[in-house]
Amino acid sequence: RQRSSGSTRINRIIIMNNDIVACARSFLGTRFHHQGRLKKSDIHKGGVDCLGLLIGVADELNRPCGKHDETNYSHYPDTGRLRANIANVMQEISKENIEIGDVLLLSIDDNPQHLAIVSEISGEIAIIHAYAPARGVVEHILDGWWRERIVAVFRVIF
């Protein structure tokens, strides 16, 4: 009986992780907009930044993060505050244990300031993120360049 309960919890987590990725993929093509919180639609290109993508996914999955959301940050946010706020709503895990649905804190310009959701493409670890140079939400393989930028990995707590 206990074994079944544990198995059910693992299955629920896998389903939730798949839901996180599916929801994040529904933002693909949404344009990049600093401090944006609007998903694309048939009548609007929307606009999100990397935090806005996470907030949007959480909201769509009925895990509202509104009280943890902030939109009064610069293009170069307070990285200590960003990491602490993420740690308040997610569990930090080892970089070796990355799974789909996890959230990566990435260093850009030697500053941990960028967030991405872990996904999978053809069996390879990938990321979905709102990336200013790409002008929108994109998904691509987590190659060596991006792997070197991983500062921390966070997991949604169910």
Phi, psi and omega in degrees: 000315178297321180299317178298319179298316178296319179296319178298318179297316179298315179298319179297319179295318179298316178298314179298318178298318177296322177296319179300313182294314180300317179294316178300321179295332179292347176270351181306134181092347173295135183289159176280133174212117180306128182066012180286152181222025186241118178286148177298155176217183178295336184247358183212141179285351180064194177176123177219157168252188186296323176287321178300325176298313179298316180297316180297317178296314179300316180297316181294333179267018179058036173238066187304134180244016184310319182288346178257355183280145175224141175233016181251047180243155181277178175297338177240085188291165173292104188292327177295318179293318179301310181297317180297318179295320178295317181295338177289336184241352179223162180261126176286135180232171179292143178300335181285347185252027181299134176226161177300145182091346177289163179245131179257137168260121187243147178268124175240132183054043179060029182222118180291097189217003186237144183238145178214153177258132181283133177227196180213135176233118178049044177082359179253145177296134181223175176225149173242127181202156173272114189236116185307312180300334177272353179063025178176188178277127184227163174228134178203166179299143175278085183278182182302321180300314180287321179303320180296340183266358179290121178262319182205157178236135181236146179239138176293136179264124182262000000 
